[in-house]
Amino acid sequence: MEIEELGKLIKHRRKVLGLTTRDLANLAGMSKTTISQIERGVRNPTFEVLQNIFEYLNLEIKVEVKKRK
């Protein structure tokens, strides 16, 4: 998934849950600016940051490993 798509997913899910960027930032223990940058696709979050955000959005990360052709 591209970073822009990921940001859109996070923003959509946050809004579905009725959370503001400040709400999600407070829950996830990060700044409102960080959440906003991730949602806009200008900041590439680490796996740990994604796990933290996804926990509060009730989302699951699935990783698929494939052998190169």
N, CA, C and O atoms as a Tinker XYZ file with bonds, in Angstrom:
   276  protein
     1  N      0.851000   -1.169000    0.000000    73     2
     2  CA     0.000000    0.000000    0.000000    64     1     3
     3  C      0.900000    1.237000    0.000000    63     2     4     5
     4  O      1.865000    1.314000    0.760000    81     3
     5  N      0.581000    2.178000   -0.839000    73     3     6
     6  CA     1.336000    3.427000   -0.912000    64     5     7
     7  C      1.032000    4.297000    0.305000    63     6     8     9
     8  O     -0.029000    4.178000    0.919000    81     7
     9  N      1.974000    5.169000    0.643000    73     7    10
    10  CA     1.836000    6.013000    1.833000    64     9    11
    11  C      0.602000    6.910000    1.762000    63    10    12    13
    12  O     -0.043000    7.160000    2.780000    81    11
    13  N      0.271000    7.395000    0.561000    73    11    14
    14  CA    -0.908000    8.257000    0.418000    64    13    15
    15  C     -2.191000    7.479000    0.701000    63    14    16    17
    16  O     -3.106000    7.988000    1.349000    81    15
    17  N     -2.247000    6.239000    0.209000    73    15    18
    18  CA    -3.415000    5.383000    0.456000    64    17    19
    19  C     -3.550000    5.080000    1.942000    63    18    20    21
    20  O     -4.650000    5.087000    2.495000    81    19
    21  N     -2.426000    4.816000    2.573000    73    19    22
    22  CA    -2.422000    4.521000    4.000000    64    21    23
    23  C     -2.964000    5.708000    4.789000    63    22    24    25
    24  O     -3.767000    5.544000    5.707000    81    23
    25  N     -2.516000    6.891000    4.422000    73    23    26
    26  CA    -2.995000    8.106000    5.084000    64    25    27
    27  C     -4.492000    8.291000    4.930000    63    26    28    29
    28  O     -5.182000    8.667000    5.878000    81    27
    29  N     -4.995000    8.023000    3.721000    73    27    30
    30  CA    -6.439000    8.145000    3.474000    64    29    31
    31  C     -7.221000    7.135000    4.302000    63    30    32    33
    32  O     -8.288000    7.450000    4.827000    81    31
    33  N     -6.690000    5.923000    4.418000    73    31    34
    34  CA    -7.338000    4.888000    5.226000    64    33    35
    35  C     -7.414000    5.317000    6.691000    63    34    36    37
    36  O     -8.461000    5.192000    7.327000    81    35
    37  N     -6.317000    5.814000    7.211000    73    35    38
    38  CA    -6.282000    6.252000    8.610000    64    37    39
    39  C     -7.274000    7.387000    8.837000    63    38    40    41
    40  O     -8.028000    7.373000    9.810000    81    39
    41  N     -7.273000    8.366000    7.944000    73    39    42
    42  CA    -8.185000    9.509000    8.081000    64    41    43
    43  C     -9.646000    9.062000    8.012000    63    42    44    45
    44  O    -10.475000    9.493000    8.814000    81    43
    45  N     -9.950000    8.197000    7.050000    73    43    46
    46  CA   -11.328000    7.707000    6.898000    64    45    47
    47  C    -11.784000    6.976000    8.159000    63    46    48    49
    48  O    -12.871000    7.231000    8.676000    81    47
    49  N    -10.949000    6.072000    8.644000    73    47    50
    50  CA   -11.314000    5.285000    9.822000    64    49    51
    51  C    -11.461000    6.182000   11.057000    63    50    52    53
    52  O    -12.368000    5.989000   11.866000    81    51
    53  N    -10.575000    7.149000   11.190000    73    51    54
    54  CA   -10.655000    8.090000   12.311000    64    53    55
    55  C    -11.988000    8.824000   12.297000    63    54    56    57
    56  O    -12.638000    8.971000   13.332000    81    55
    57  N    -12.391000    9.285000   11.109000    73    55    58
    58  CA   -13.655000   10.019000   10.988000    64    57    59
    59  C    -14.855000    9.112000   11.250000    63    58    60    61
    60  O    -15.822000    9.534000   11.885000    81    59
    61  N    -14.801000    7.874000   10.767000    73    59    62
    62  CA   -15.880000    6.909000   11.017000    64    61    63
    63  C    -16.079000    6.724000   12.525000    63    62    64    65
    64  O    -17.206000    6.591000   13.001000    81    63
    65  N    -14.984000    6.719000   13.256000    73    63    66
    66  CA   -15.062000    6.542000   14.710000    64    65    67
    67  C    -15.379000    7.842000   15.448000    63    66    68    69
    68  O    -15.503000    7.849000   16.673000    81    67
    69  N    -15.511000    8.937000   14.704000    73    67    70
    70  CA   -15.856000   10.216000   15.314000    64    69    71
    71  C    -14.716000   10.863000   16.085000    63    70    72    73
    72  O    -14.948000   11.628000   17.021000    81    71
    73  N    -13.487000   10.556000   15.692000    73    71    74
    74  CA   -12.321000   11.109000   16.374000    64    73    75
    75  C    -11.737000   12.281000   15.589000    63    74    76    77
    76  O    -11.748000   12.279000   14.358000    81    75
    77  N    -11.237000   13.264000   16.297000    73    75    78
    78  CA   -10.484000   14.342000   15.657000    64    77    79
    79  C     -9.016000   13.913000   15.601000    63    78    80    81
    80  O     -8.622000   12.925000   16.220000    81    79
    81  N     -8.220000   14.670000   14.852000    73    79    82
    82  CA    -6.783000   14.362000   14.831000    64    81    83
    83  C     -6.199000   14.515000   16.239000    63    82    84    85
    84  O     -5.319000   13.752000   16.637000    81    83
    85  N     -6.686000   15.486000   16.974000    73    83    86
    86  CA    -6.213000   15.680000   18.355000    64    85    87
    87  C     -6.595000   14.488000   19.229000    63    86    88    89
    88  O     -5.787000   14.032000   20.039000    81    87
    89  N     -7.821000   13.979000   19.074000    73    87    90
    90  CA    -8.255000   12.800000   19.843000    64    89    91
    91  C     -7.327000   11.618000   19.580000    63    90    92    93
    92  O     -6.834000   10.984000   20.513000    81    91
    93  N     -7.096000   11.329000   18.299000    73    91    94
    94  CA    -6.251000   10.184000   17.942000    64    93    95
    95  C     -4.824000   10.399000   18.432000    63    94    96    97
    96  O     -4.189000    9.471000   18.931000    81    95
    97  N     -4.326000   11.610000   18.290000    73    95    98
    98  CA    -2.973000   11.917000   18.759000    64    97    99
    99  C     -2.855000   11.675000   20.263000    63    98   100   101
   100  O     -1.876000   11.087000   20.723000    81    99
   101  N     -3.836000   12.121000   21.019000    73    99   102
   102  CA    -3.818000   11.918000   22.474000    64   101   103
   103  C     -3.871000   10.437000   22.826000    63   102   104   105
   104  O     -3.135000    9.983000   23.702000    81   103
   105  N     -4.727000    9.684000   22.158000    73   103   106
   106  CA    -4.832000    8.248000   22.413000    64   105   107
   107  C     -3.533000    7.524000   22.089000    63   106   108   109
   108  O     -3.082000    6.663000   22.845000    81   107
   109  N     -2.937000    7.885000   20.955000    73   107   110
   110  CA    -1.742000    7.194000   20.466000    64   109   111
   111  C     -0.448000    7.745000   21.068000    63   110   112   113
   112  O      0.629000    7.196000   20.837000    81   111
   113  N     -0.554000    8.826000   21.838000    73   111   114
   114  CA     0.628000    9.380000   22.481000    64   113   115
   115  C      1.588000   10.071000   21.528000    63   114   116   117
   116  O      2.806000    9.984000   21.683000    81   115
   117  N      1.031000   10.754000   20.548000    73   115   118
   118  CA     1.873000   11.501000   19.611000    64   117   119
   119  C      1.228000   12.840000   19.325000    63   118   120   121
   120  O      0.125000   13.118000   19.795000    81   119
   121  N      1.912000   13.673000   18.555000    73   119   122
   122  CA     1.389000   15.015000   18.303000    64   121   123
   123  C      0.313000   15.011000   17.220000    63   122   124   125
   124  O      0.262000   14.130000   16.362000    81   123
   125  N     -0.537000   16.021000   17.293000    73   123   126
   126  CA    -1.570000   16.223000   16.276000    64   125   127
   127  C     -0.913000   16.428000   14.912000    63   126   128   129
   128  O     -1.423000   15.955000   13.896000    81   127
   129  N      0.208000   17.126000   14.891000    73   127   130
   130  CA     0.940000   17.373000   13.645000    64   129   131
   131  C      1.396000   16.063000   13.009000    63   130   132   133
   132  O      1.305000   15.899000   11.792000    81   131
   133  N      1.881000   15.137000   13.819000    73   131   134
   134  CA     2.328000   13.841000   13.303000    64   133   135
   135  C      1.173000   13.097000   12.654000    63   134   136   137
   136  O      1.317000   12.579000   11.546000    81   135
   137  N      0.033000   13.037000   13.325000    73   135   138
   138  CA    -1.143000   12.364000   12.764000    64   137   139
   139  C     -1.542000   13.027000   11.452000    63   138   140   141
   140  O     -1.806000   12.340000   10.465000    81   139
   141  N     -1.588000   14.331000   11.433000    73   139   142
   142  CA    -1.962000   15.078000   10.236000    64   141   143
   143  C     -1.001000   14.800000    9.080000    63   142   144   145
   144  O     -1.436000   14.613000    7.944000    81   143
   145  N      0.292000   14.772000    9.361000    73   143   146
   146  CA     1.285000   14.502000    8.317000    64   145   147
   147  C      1.150000   13.085000    7.772000    63   146   148   149
   148  O      1.293000   12.869000    6.569000    81   147
   149  N      0.881000   12.136000    8.628000    73   147   150
   150  CA     0.684000   10.751000    8.186000    64   149   151
   151  C     -0.557000   10.665000    7.300000    63   150   152   153
   152  O     -0.526000   10.029000    6.246000    81   151
   153  N     -1.639000   11.299000    7.722000    73   151   154
   154  CA    -2.880000   11.273000    6.940000    64   153   155
   155  C     -2.712000   11.923000    5.569000    63   154   156   157
   156  O     -3.334000   11.491000    4.599000    81   155
   157  N     -1.883000   12.948000    5.483000    73   155   158
   158  CA    -1.659000   13.638000    4.206000    64   157   159
   159  C     -0.607000   12.946000    3.341000    63   158   160   161
   160  O     -0.390000   13.333000    2.193000    81   159
   161  N      0.037000   11.937000    3.887000    73   159   162
   162  CA     1.037000   11.200000    3.122000    64   161   163
   163  C      2.384000   11.891000    3.024000    63   162   164   165
   164  O      3.188000   11.557000    2.154000    81   163
   165  N      2.645000   12.851000    3.905000    73   163   166
   166  CA     3.930000   13.547000    3.879000    64   165   167
   167  C      4.910000   13.000000    4.919000    63   166   168   169
   168  O      6.079000   13.385000    4.946000    81   167
   169  N      4.428000   12.114000    5.759000    73   167   170
   170  CA     5.296000   11.468000    6.747000    64   169   171
   171  C      5.089000    9.969000    6.660000    63   170   172   173
   172  O      3.959000    9.482000    6.660000    81   171
   173  N      6.188000    9.248000    6.585000    73   171   174
   174  CA     6.152000    7.799000    6.495000    64   173   175
   175  C      6.327000    7.223000    7.902000    63   174   176   177
   176  O      7.430000    7.265000    8.447000    81   175
   177  N      5.261000    6.686000    8.498000    73   175   178
   178  CA     5.357000    6.198000    9.873000    64   177   179
   179  C      6.131000    4.885000    9.965000    63   178   180   181
   180  O      6.140000    4.088000    9.027000    81   179
   181  N      6.771000    4.677000   11.098000    73   179   182
   182  CA     7.425000    3.397000   11.346000    64   181   183
   183  C      6.354000    2.333000   11.594000    63   182   184   185
   184  O      5.184000    2.652000   11.810000    81   183
   185  N      6.764000    1.090000   11.559000    73   183   186
   186  CA     5.838000   -0.010000   11.818000    64   185   187
   187  C      5.244000    0.120000   13.221000    63   186   188   189
   188  O      4.053000   -0.120000   13.420000    81   187
   189  N      6.076000    0.498000   14.188000    73   187   190
   190  CA     5.617000    0.634000   15.569000    64   189   191
   191  C      4.573000    1.742000   15.699000    63   190   192   193
   192  O      3.585000    1.589000   16.418000    81   191
   193  N      4.794000    2.855000   15.005000    73   191   194
   194  CA     3.826000    3.958000   15.030000    64   193   195
   195  C      2.509000    3.499000   14.411000    63   194   196   197
   196  O      1.438000    3.785000   14.944000    81   195
   197  N      2.588000    2.787000   13.285000    73   195   198
   198  CA     1.367000    2.264000   12.648000    64   197   199
   199  C      0.618000    1.322000   13.576000    63   198   200   201
   200  O     -0.604000    1.403000   13.692000    81   199
   201  N      1.343000    0.431000   14.233000    73   199   202
   202  CA     0.699000   -0.489000   15.173000    64   201   203
   203  C     -0.065000    0.285000   16.240000    63   202   204   205
   204  O     -1.197000   -0.060000   16.579000    81   203
   205  N      0.552000    1.318000   16.756000    73   203   206
   206  CA    -0.064000    2.128000   17.799000    64   205   207
   207  C     -1.332000    2.811000   17.289000    63   206   208   209
   208  O     -2.374000    2.755000   17.943000    81   207
   209  N     -1.249000    3.449000   16.131000    73   207   210
   210  CA    -2.410000    4.126000   15.545000    64   209   211
   211  C     -3.513000    3.118000   15.241000    63   210   212   213
   212  O     -4.675000    3.348000   15.574000    81   211
   213  N     -3.152000    1.999000   14.607000    73   211   214
   214  CA    -4.142000    0.993000   14.226000    64   213   215
   215  C     -4.856000    0.409000   15.437000    63   214   216   217
   216  O     -6.035000    0.066000   15.354000    81   215
   217  N     -4.157000    0.292000   16.556000    73   215   218
   218  CA    -4.786000   -0.227000   17.773000    64   217   219
   219  C     -5.983000    0.633000   18.167000    63   218   220   221
   220  O     -7.035000    0.103000   18.525000    81   219
   221  N     -5.830000    1.949000   18.103000    73   219   222
   222  CA    -6.907000    2.853000   18.504000    64   221   223
   223  C     -7.971000    3.023000   17.430000    63   222   224   225
   224  O     -9.061000    3.523000   17.706000    81   223
   225  N     -7.661000    2.609000   16.208000    73   223   226
   226  CA    -8.644000    2.669000   15.124000    64   225   227
   227  C     -9.315000    1.313000   14.899000    63   226   228   229
   228  O    -10.119000    1.156000   13.980000    81   227
   229  N     -8.982000    0.342000   15.740000    73   227   230
   230  CA    -9.516000   -1.018000   15.616000    64   229   231
   231  C     -9.237000   -1.604000   14.237000    63   230   232   233
   232  O    -10.106000   -2.219000   13.619000    81   231
   233  N     -8.013000   -1.401000   13.772000    73   231   234
   234  CA    -7.566000   -1.960000   12.501000    64   233   235
   235  C     -6.455000   -2.961000   12.772000    63   234   236   237
   236  O     -5.792000   -2.904000   13.808000    81   235
   237  N     -6.258000   -3.874000   11.837000    73   235   238
   238  CA    -5.247000   -4.912000   11.972000    64   237   239
   239  C     -4.249000   -4.788000   10.831000    63   238   240   241
   240  O     -4.626000   -4.552000    9.683000    81   239
   241  N     -2.981000   -4.950000   11.157000    73   239   242
   242  CA    -1.939000   -4.953000   10.129000    64   241   243
   243  C     -1.687000   -6.396000    9.727000    63   242   244   245
   244  O     -1.448000   -7.257000   10.575000    81   243
   245  N     -1.741000   -6.650000    8.431000    73   243   246
   246  CA    -1.403000   -7.975000    7.908000    64   245   247
   247  C     -0.218000   -7.815000    6.973000    63   246   248   249
   248  O     -0.214000   -6.954000    6.093000    81   247
   249  N      0.774000   -8.647000    7.171000    73   247   250
   250  CA     1.970000   -8.602000    6.341000    64   249   251
   251  C      2.023000   -9.881000    5.525000    63   250   252   253
   252  O      1.896000  -10.982000    6.061000    81   251
   253  N      2.211000   -9.724000    4.236000    73   251   254
   254  CA     2.308000  -10.878000    3.349000    64   253   255
   255  C      3.709000  -10.902000    2.758000    63   254   256   257
   256  O      4.168000   -9.922000    2.171000    81   255
   257  N      4.373000  -12.023000    2.921000    73   255   258
   258  CA     5.719000  -12.177000    2.393000    64   257   259
   259  C      5.644000  -13.094000    1.180000    63   258   260   261
   260  O      5.101000  -14.196000    1.252000    81   259
   261  N      6.197000  -12.624000    0.066000    73   259   262
   262  CA     6.187000  -13.412000   -1.162000    64   261   263
   263  C      7.604000  -13.565000   -1.680000    63   262   264   265
   264  O      8.445000  -12.679000   -1.523000    81   263
   265  N      7.841000  -14.677000   -2.283000    73   263   266
   266  CA     9.129000  -14.921000   -2.922000    64   265   267
   267  C      9.182000  -14.131000   -4.223000    63   266   268   269
   268  O      8.209000  -14.085000   -4.976000    81   267
   269  N     10.323000  -13.514000   -4.476000    73   267   270
   270  CA    10.481000  -12.773000   -5.725000    64   269   271
   271  C     10.498000  -13.725000   -6.898000    63   270   272   273
   272  O     10.953000  -14.864000   -6.794000    81   271
   273  N      9.992000  -13.236000   -8.019000    73   271   274
   274  CA     9.959000  -14.068000   -9.233000    64   273   275
   275  C     11.284000  -14.032000   -9.941000    63   274   276
   276  O     11.445000  -14.671000  -10.981000    81   275
